[in-house]
Amino acid sequence: MQLAIYQVDAFTTKLFGGNPAAVIPLKKWLSDDLMQKIALENNLSETAFFIPIENGDENQFQIRWFTPTIEVNLCGHATLATAFVIFNVLKLKFDTILFDSKSGILKVTKENKWLELDFPFQETLPSEAPAELIESIGKKPKEIYRASDDYMLVYTSENDIEQISPDFNALKNIKARGIIITAQAKSKKIDFVSRFFAPGSGIDEDPVTGSAHTKLVPYWAKILGKNEMIAEQISARKGYLKCTLKNDRVLMAGQGKLFLKGKITI
């Protein structure tokens, strides 16, 4: 059996920037075990699989996401990468896609080169953090929050975010999907910056994390007193997002660049 595969750099305007994701269109689901093995073989932070919804409209699909080690309930950059493939490679003729996922219906809208994800708001609540988490990160934050399955650590400056160098072996033992670190940006063109670590999910540092921004955007909207913001994830590859808080939804717009298209043989 051969399957088409595409690799897209998401949340970037430049090749080799943003977050690479593999995208595999299917007619029907493969077994969970096989999809997990494919994701491990790809060895990217996420591989997205999608199928048409039976008896649905032509712009309706089901989507699932796998890291090299686990299936996850929500992934922003691989959703953007999947929409990029549908719009720009498969060239299906519509401007909105509806993905049915484990996190509900996710809408992606195309406007020129920009793709806007419509994701559910995720509230952050003040929290304590285990001492091992702070030791693993290497710097005490000024605030600690918990949002569903992530910790979010808030620091004083962008320099703090840039300089943090976690102990990933120790961080792997923290009971959380991932760790978000964030601070207000020093540039007037950017509102806030972040990084995301998820060694327990098979990813030491994720280059750009859409799902983390469903937690970051509501927090920074309250702090900054505005609902439209520009965010940068300052990993080595960097990612750029236009973000809007709209009621109980977070809108995140980004671009993508196609790196690879081919076939895998199973």
Short mmCIF file of the C-alpha atoms (twelve columns), coordinates in Angstrom:
data_MODEL
# 
_entry.id   MODEL 
# 
loop_
_atom_site.group_PDB 
_atom_site.id 
_atom_site.type_symbol 
_atom_site.label_atom_id 
_atom_site.label_alt_id 
_atom_site.label_comp_id 
_atom_site.label_asym_id 
_atom_site.label_seq_id 
_atom_site.Cartn_x 
_atom_site.Cartn_y 
_atom_site.Cartn_z 
_atom_site.pdbx_PDB_model_num 
ATOM 1   C CA . MET A 1   0.000   0.000  0.000  1 
ATOM 2   C CA . GLN A 2   1.227   3.486  -0.870 1 
ATOM 3   C CA . LEU A 3   0.078   6.692  0.802  1 
ATOM 4   C CA . ALA A 4   0.641   10.302 -0.243 1 
ATOM 5   C CA . ILE A 5   2.625   12.346 2.266  1 
ATOM 6   C CA . TYR A 6   3.334   16.065 2.469  1 
ATOM 7   C CA . GLN A 7   5.573   18.029 4.818  1 
ATOM 8   C CA . VAL A 8   4.700   21.661 5.503  1 
ATOM 9   C CA . ASP A 9   6.473   24.295 7.596  1 
ATOM 10  C CA . ALA A 10  3.636   25.959 9.524  1 
ATOM 11  C CA . PHE A 11  3.349   29.449 11.051 1 
ATOM 12  C CA . THR A 12  6.130   30.852 8.905  1 
ATOM 13  C CA . THR A 13  6.649   32.763 5.670  1 
ATOM 14  C CA . LYS A 14  10.066  31.165 5.104  1 
ATOM 15  C CA . LEU A 15  11.108  27.612 4.311  1 
ATOM 16  C CA . PHE A 16  13.010  26.011 7.226  1 
ATOM 17  C CA . GLY A 17  11.156  28.232 9.688  1 
ATOM 18  C CA . GLY A 18  8.081   27.594 11.784 1 
ATOM 19  C CA . ASN A 19  7.066   24.065 12.761 1 
ATOM 20  C CA . PRO A 20  7.263   21.185 10.283 1 
ATOM 21  C CA . ALA A 21  4.345   18.744 10.212 1 
ATOM 22  C CA . ALA A 22  3.642   15.691 8.075  1 
ATOM 23  C CA . VAL A 23  0.205   15.462 6.485  1 
ATOM 24  C CA . ILE A 24  -1.260  12.178 5.203  1 
ATOM 25  C CA . PRO A 25  -4.638  12.136 3.403  1 
ATOM 26  C CA . LEU A 26  -6.598  8.892  3.839  1 
ATOM 27  C CA . LYS A 27  -9.847  7.503  2.447  1 
ATOM 28  C CA . LYS A 28  -10.499 5.680  5.729  1 
ATOM 29  C CA . TRP A 29  -8.660  5.385  9.024  1 
ATOM 30  C CA . LEU A 30  -5.699  3.071  9.382  1 
ATOM 31  C CA . SER A 31  -5.305  1.219  12.663 1 
ATOM 32  C CA . ASP A 32  -4.171  3.356  15.612 1 
ATOM 33  C CA . ASP A 33  -1.020  1.250  15.892 1 
ATOM 34  C CA . LEU A 34  -0.077  1.807  12.248 1 
ATOM 35  C CA . MET A 35  -0.686  5.565  12.416 1 
ATOM 36  C CA . GLN A 36  1.476   5.726  15.534 1 
ATOM 37  C CA . LYS A 37  4.267   3.794  13.799 1 
ATOM 38  C CA . ILE A 38  4.115   6.138  10.798 1 
ATOM 39  C CA . ALA A 39  4.367   9.162  13.110 1 
ATOM 40  C CA . LEU A 40  7.354   7.609  14.864 1 
ATOM 41  C CA . GLU A 41  9.008   6.910  11.516 1 
ATOM 42  C CA . ASN A 42  8.412   10.516 10.403 1 
ATOM 43  C CA . ASN A 43  9.966   11.691 13.693 1 
ATOM 44  C CA . LEU A 44  8.367   15.133 13.490 1 
ATOM 45  C CA . SER A 45  6.611   16.792 16.394 1 
ATOM 46  C CA . GLU A 46  3.295   15.939 14.706 1 
ATOM 47  C CA . THR A 47  1.889   13.864 11.875 1 
ATOM 48  C CA . ALA A 48  -1.699  14.687 10.891 1 
ATOM 49  C CA . PHE A 49  -4.038  12.178 9.241  1 
ATOM 50  C CA . PHE A 50  -7.362  13.227 7.743  1 
ATOM 51  C CA . ILE A 51  -10.317 11.604 5.991  1 
ATOM 52  C CA . PRO A 52  -13.444 12.995 4.282  1 
ATOM 53  C CA . ILE A 53  -16.567 12.886 6.442  1 
ATOM 54  C CA . GLU A 54  -18.928 10.281 5.042  1 
ATOM 55  C CA . ASN A 55  -22.002 11.970 3.551  1 
ATOM 56  C CA . GLY A 56  -20.570 15.355 4.567  1 
ATOM 57  C CA . ASP A 57  -19.919 18.422 2.443  1 
ATOM 58  C CA . GLU A 58  -16.702 18.482 0.397  1 
ATOM 59  C CA . ASN A 59  -15.054 20.861 2.885  1 
ATOM 60  C CA . GLN A 60  -15.680 18.611 5.929  1 
ATOM 61  C CA . PHE A 61  -13.023 16.239 7.235  1 
ATOM 62  C CA . GLN A 62  -12.035 14.302 10.325 1 
ATOM 63  C CA . ILE A 63  -8.516  14.913 11.628 1 
ATOM 64  C CA . ARG A 64  -6.197  13.174 14.085 1 
ATOM 65  C CA . TRP A 65  -2.688  14.078 15.269 1 
ATOM 66  C CA . PHE A 66  0.186   11.885 16.468 1 
ATOM 67  C CA . THR A 67  3.548   12.787 17.986 1 
ATOM 68  C CA . PRO A 68  6.283   10.129 17.680 1 
ATOM 69  C CA . THR A 69  5.001   8.574  20.922 1 
ATOM 70  C CA . ILE A 70  1.313   9.459  21.527 1 
ATOM 71  C CA . GLU A 71  -1.914  10.670 19.935 1 
ATOM 72  C CA . VAL A 72  -2.867  14.189 21.066 1 
ATOM 73  C CA . ASN A 73  -6.277  15.844 21.378 1 
ATOM 74  C CA . LEU A 74  -5.362  19.187 19.778 1 
ATOM 75  C CA . CYS A 75  -2.589  20.446 17.520 1 
ATOM 76  C CA . GLY A 76  -2.485  23.843 15.853 1 
ATOM 77  C CA . HIS A 77  0.479   23.724 13.504 1 
ATOM 78  C CA . ALA A 78  -0.434  20.332 12.018 1 
ATOM 79  C CA . THR A 79  -4.012  21.566 11.485 1 
ATOM 80  C CA . LEU A 80  -2.665  24.600 9.645  1 
ATOM 81  C CA . ALA A 81  -0.362  22.290 7.631  1 
ATOM 82  C CA . THR A 82  -3.320  20.050 6.729  1 
ATOM 83  C CA . ALA A 83  -5.412  23.025 5.626  1 
ATOM 84  C CA . PHE A 84  -2.444  24.282 3.587  1 
ATOM 85  C CA . VAL A 85  -2.297  20.937 1.745  1 
ATOM 86  C CA . ILE A 86  -6.055  20.917 1.099  1 
ATOM 87  C CA . PHE A 87  -6.116  24.526 -0.141 1 
ATOM 88  C CA . ASN A 88  -2.800  24.774 -1.986 1 
ATOM 89  C CA . VAL A 89  -1.799  21.266 -3.075 1 
ATOM 90  C CA . LEU A 90  -5.059  19.355 -3.506 1 
ATOM 91  C CA . LYS A 91  -6.602  22.676 -4.593 1 
ATOM 92  C CA . LEU A 92  -10.120 22.004 -3.378 1 
ATOM 93  C CA . LYS A 93  -12.298 24.984 -4.278 1 
ATOM 94  C CA . PHE A 94  -13.608 26.528 -1.072 1 
ATOM 95  C CA . ASP A 95  -12.371 29.075 1.469  1 
ATOM 96  C CA . THR A 96  -13.374 27.371 4.719  1 
ATOM 97  C CA . ILE A 97  -12.599 23.909 6.076  1 
ATOM 98  C CA . LEU A 98  -14.360 22.220 8.984  1 
ATOM 99  C CA . PHE A 99  -12.318 19.576 10.832 1 
ATOM 100 C CA . ASP A 100 -14.070 17.208 13.218 1 
ATOM 101 C CA . SER A 101 -11.553 16.397 15.964 1 
ATOM 102 C CA . LYS A 102 -11.231 15.117 19.522 1 
ATOM 103 C CA . SER A 103 -11.453 18.787 20.568 1 
ATOM 104 C CA . GLY A 104 -14.665 19.434 18.643 1 
ATOM 105 C CA . ILE A 105 -15.205 21.208 15.321 1 
ATOM 106 C CA . LEU A 106 -12.206 23.288 14.223 1 
ATOM 107 C CA . LYS A 107 -12.672 25.842 11.437 1 
ATOM 108 C CA . VAL A 108 -9.887  27.045 9.157  1 
ATOM 109 C CA . THR A 109 -10.494 30.020 6.855  1 
ATOM 110 C CA . LYS A 110 -8.266  31.021 3.930  1 
ATOM 111 C CA . GLU A 111 -7.628  34.690 3.182  1 
ATOM 112 C CA . ASN A 112 -4.942  35.088 0.517  1 
ATOM 113 C CA . LYS A 113 -1.807  33.437 1.983  1 
ATOM 114 C CA . TRP A 114 -3.087  33.539 5.562  1 
ATOM 115 C CA . LEU A 115 -4.876  30.610 7.176  1 
ATOM 116 C CA . GLU A 116 -6.898  31.376 10.296 1 
ATOM 117 C CA . LEU A 117 -7.569  28.615 12.819 1 
ATOM 118 C CA . ASP A 118 -10.675 28.885 15.002 1 
ATOM 119 C CA . PHE A 119 -9.930  26.924 18.188 1 
ATOM 120 C CA . PRO A 120 -11.615 26.613 21.592 1 
ATOM 121 C CA . PHE A 121 -10.551 28.940 24.429 1 
ATOM 122 C CA . GLN A 122 -8.685  27.177 27.259 1 
ATOM 123 C CA . GLU A 123 -8.728  28.904 30.623 1 
ATOM 124 C CA . THR A 124 -5.600  29.130 32.770 1 
ATOM 125 C CA . LEU A 125 -5.872  29.074 36.556 1 
ATOM 126 C CA . PRO A 126 -3.252  29.993 39.183 1 
ATOM 127 C CA . SER A 127 -1.447  26.878 40.335 1 
ATOM 128 C CA . GLU A 128 1.377   25.464 42.350 1 
ATOM 129 C CA . ALA A 129 4.131   23.671 40.470 1 
ATOM 130 C CA . PRO A 130 6.181   20.723 41.706 1 
ATOM 131 C CA . ALA A 131 9.662   21.708 42.820 1 
ATOM 132 C CA . GLU A 132 11.092  19.326 40.213 1 
ATOM 133 C CA . LEU A 133 9.456   21.381 37.456 1 
ATOM 134 C CA . ILE A 134 11.145  24.623 38.512 1 
ATOM 135 C CA . GLU A 135 14.446  22.796 38.991 1 
ATOM 136 C CA . SER A 136 14.141  21.247 35.509 1 
ATOM 137 C CA . ILE A 137 13.380  24.623 33.892 1 
ATOM 138 C CA . GLY A 138 16.230  26.262 35.798 1 
ATOM 139 C CA . LYS A 139 14.606  29.623 36.601 1 
ATOM 140 C CA . LYS A 140 11.790  30.523 38.975 1 
ATOM 141 C CA . PRO A 141 8.827   32.220 37.245 1 
ATOM 142 C CA . LYS A 142 6.907   35.183 38.633 1 
ATOM 143 C CA . GLU A 143 3.562   33.386 38.071 1 
ATOM 144 C CA . ILE A 144 2.483   29.766 37.591 1 
ATOM 145 C CA . TYR A 145 -0.717  28.600 35.903 1 
ATOM 146 C CA . ARG A 146 -2.271  25.294 34.972 1 
ATOM 147 C CA . ALA A 147 -4.433  24.933 31.884 1 
ATOM 148 C CA . SER A 148 -5.930  21.492 31.242 1 
ATOM 149 C CA . ASP A 149 -2.847  19.343 30.595 1 
ATOM 150 C CA . ASP A 150 -0.132  22.053 30.457 1 
ATOM 151 C CA . TYR A 151 1.715   24.193 32.967 1 
ATOM 152 C CA . MET A 152 2.229   27.834 31.973 1 
ATOM 153 C CA . LEU A 153 5.117   29.739 33.574 1 
ATOM 154 C CA . VAL A 154 5.173   33.530 33.241 1 
ATOM 155 C CA . TYR A 155 8.486   35.397 33.397 1 
ATOM 156 C CA . THR A 156 9.503   39.030 33.667 1 
ATOM 157 C CA . SER A 157 11.191  39.538 30.304 1 
ATOM 158 C CA . GLU A 158 11.792  38.112 26.850 1 
ATOM 159 C CA . ASN A 159 15.451  37.703 27.827 1 
ATOM 160 C CA . ASP A 160 14.353  35.205 30.479 1 
ATOM 161 C CA . ILE A 161 12.547  33.155 27.821 1 
ATOM 162 C CA . GLU A 162 15.527  33.248 25.458 1 
ATOM 163 C CA . GLN A 163 18.027  32.148 28.113 1 
ATOM 164 C CA . ILE A 164 16.145  29.221 29.651 1 
ATOM 165 C CA . SER A 165 17.833  25.888 28.933 1 
ATOM 166 C CA . PRO A 166 15.817  23.059 30.515 1 
ATOM 167 C CA . ASP A 167 17.033  19.698 31.766 1 
ATOM 168 C CA . PHE A 168 14.897  17.657 29.368 1 
ATOM 169 C CA . ASN A 169 15.634  14.311 31.025 1 
ATOM 170 C CA . ALA A 170 14.275  15.656 34.310 1 
ATOM 171 C CA . LEU A 171 11.426  17.525 32.628 1 
ATOM 172 C CA . LYS A 172 10.266  14.255 31.051 1 
ATOM 173 C CA . ASN A 173 9.103   13.082 34.477 1 
ATOM 174 C CA . ILE A 174 6.705   16.005 35.052 1 
ATOM 175 C CA . LYS A 175 3.068   14.895 34.816 1 
ATOM 176 C CA . ALA A 176 1.890   17.248 32.073 1 
ATOM 177 C CA . ARG A 177 1.516   17.235 28.308 1 
ATOM 178 C CA . GLY A 178 3.871   20.193 28.118 1 
ATOM 179 C CA . ILE A 179 5.351   23.291 29.708 1 
ATOM 180 C CA . ILE A 180 4.667   26.763 28.277 1 
ATOM 181 C CA . ILE A 181 7.002   29.617 29.205 1 
ATOM 182 C CA . THR A 182 6.037   33.161 28.267 1 
ATOM 183 C CA . ALA A 183 6.762   36.871 28.764 1 
ATOM 184 C CA . GLN A 184 5.817   40.210 27.283 1 
ATOM 185 C CA . ALA A 185 7.833   40.958 24.146 1 
ATOM 186 C CA . LYS A 186 10.536  43.605 24.055 1 
ATOM 187 C CA . SER A 187 9.633   44.563 20.472 1 
ATOM 188 C CA . LYS A 188 6.726   46.983 19.984 1 
ATOM 189 C CA . LYS A 189 5.665   44.947 16.935 1 
ATOM 190 C CA . ILE A 190 5.178   41.770 19.014 1 
ATOM 191 C CA . ASP A 191 2.895   41.554 22.049 1 
ATOM 192 C CA . PHE A 192 4.164   38.397 23.741 1 
ATOM 193 C CA . VAL A 193 6.662   35.595 23.226 1 
ATOM 194 C CA . SER A 194 6.700   31.979 24.290 1 
ATOM 195 C CA . ARG A 195 8.434   28.612 24.094 1 
ATOM 196 C CA . PHE A 196 6.967   25.126 24.580 1 
ATOM 197 C CA . PHE A 197 8.631   22.012 26.002 1 
ATOM 198 C CA . ALA A 198 7.052   18.543 25.876 1 
ATOM 199 C CA . PRO A 199 9.677   15.828 26.439 1 
ATOM 200 C CA . GLY A 200 7.044   13.640 28.110 1 
ATOM 201 C CA . SER A 201 5.174   13.648 24.781 1 
ATOM 202 C CA . GLY A 202 8.295   12.849 22.770 1 
ATOM 203 C CA . ILE A 203 9.212   16.470 21.868 1 
ATOM 204 C CA . ASP A 204 11.951  18.294 23.779 1 
ATOM 205 C CA . GLU A 205 11.086  21.707 22.327 1 
ATOM 206 C CA . ASP A 206 8.248   22.255 19.877 1 
ATOM 207 C CA . PRO A 207 9.125   25.023 17.377 1 
ATOM 208 C CA . VAL A 208 5.617   26.563 17.184 1 
ATOM 209 C CA . THR A 209 2.616   25.369 19.189 1 
ATOM 210 C CA . GLY A 210 -0.861  26.480 18.158 1 
ATOM 211 C CA . SER A 211 -2.573  24.623 21.002 1 
ATOM 212 C CA . ALA A 212 -0.429  26.474 23.563 1 
ATOM 213 C CA . HIS A 213 -1.782  29.762 22.196 1 
ATOM 214 C CA . THR A 214 -5.330  28.739 23.107 1 
ATOM 215 C CA . LYS A 215 -4.067  29.243 26.674 1 
ATOM 216 C CA . LEU A 216 -1.626  32.093 26.056 1 
ATOM 217 C CA . VAL A 217 -4.054  34.352 24.187 1 
ATOM 218 C CA . PRO A 218 -6.727  34.551 26.919 1 
ATOM 219 C CA . TYR A 219 -4.048  35.228 29.531 1 
ATOM 220 C CA . TRP A 220 -2.323  38.012 27.578 1 
ATOM 221 C CA . ALA A 221 -5.629  39.546 26.454 1 
ATOM 222 C CA . LYS A 222 -6.431  40.129 30.112 1 
ATOM 223 C CA . ILE A 223 -2.937  41.409 30.973 1 
ATOM 224 C CA . LEU A 224 -2.561  43.688 27.940 1 
ATOM 225 C CA . GLY A 225 -6.189  44.799 27.809 1 
ATOM 226 C CA . LYS A 226 -6.760  43.970 24.141 1 
ATOM 227 C CA . ASN A 227 -8.155  41.098 22.114 1 
ATOM 228 C CA . GLU A 228 -5.952  41.313 19.008 1 
ATOM 229 C CA . MET A 229 -2.282  40.459 19.437 1 
ATOM 230 C CA . ILE A 230 0.837   39.440 17.549 1 
ATOM 231 C CA . ALA A 231 2.708   36.507 19.047 1 
ATOM 232 C CA . GLU A 232 6.122   35.015 18.357 1 
ATOM 233 C CA . GLN A 233 7.320   31.615 19.518 1 
ATOM 234 C CA . ILE A 234 11.039  32.154 19.886 1 
ATOM 235 C CA . SER A 235 12.354  28.653 19.281 1 
ATOM 236 C CA . ALA A 236 15.384  28.261 17.020 1 
ATOM 237 C CA . ARG A 237 13.053  28.067 13.980 1 
ATOM 238 C CA . LYS A 238 10.694  30.814 15.234 1 
ATOM 239 C CA . GLY A 239 6.997   31.142 14.498 1 
ATOM 240 C CA . TYR A 240 4.698   34.097 13.909 1 
ATOM 241 C CA . LEU A 241 0.979   34.194 14.735 1 
ATOM 242 C CA . LYS A 242 -1.767  36.803 14.459 1 
ATOM 243 C CA . CYS A 243 -4.073  36.081 17.408 1 
ATOM 244 C CA . THR A 244 -7.584  37.196 18.341 1 
ATOM 245 C CA . LEU A 245 -9.666  36.374 21.403 1 
ATOM 246 C CA . LYS A 246 -13.315 36.216 20.297 1 
ATOM 247 C CA . ASN A 247 -15.736 35.211 23.052 1 
ATOM 248 C CA . ASP A 248 -14.836 31.624 23.943 1 
ATOM 249 C CA . ARG A 249 -12.711 31.075 20.808 1 
ATOM 250 C CA . VAL A 250 -9.097  31.799 19.943 1 
ATOM 251 C CA . LEU A 251 -8.342  32.721 16.325 1 
ATOM 252 C CA . MET A 252 -4.759  32.138 15.172 1 
ATOM 253 C CA . ALA A 253 -3.617  33.095 11.694 1 
ATOM 254 C CA . GLY A 254 -0.398  31.961 10.067 1 
ATOM 255 C CA . GLN A 255 1.179   30.970 6.783  1 
ATOM 256 C CA . GLY A 256 2.834   27.786 5.544  1 
ATOM 257 C CA . LYS A 257 5.518   26.626 3.131  1 
ATOM 258 C CA . LEU A 258 5.512   23.261 1.359  1 
ATOM 259 C CA . PHE A 259 8.821   21.403 1.845  1 
ATOM 260 C CA . LEU A 260 8.127   17.872 0.612  1 
ATOM 261 C CA . LYS A 261 5.603   15.767 -1.214 1 
ATOM 262 C CA . GLY A 262 5.943   12.075 -1.958 1 
ATOM 263 C CA . LYS A 263 4.689   8.590  -1.137 1 
ATOM 264 C CA . ILE A 264 5.272   6.177  1.685  1 
ATOM 265 C CA . THR A 265 5.107   2.407  1.191  1 
ATOM 266 C CA . ILE A 266 3.641   0.190  3.869  1 
# 
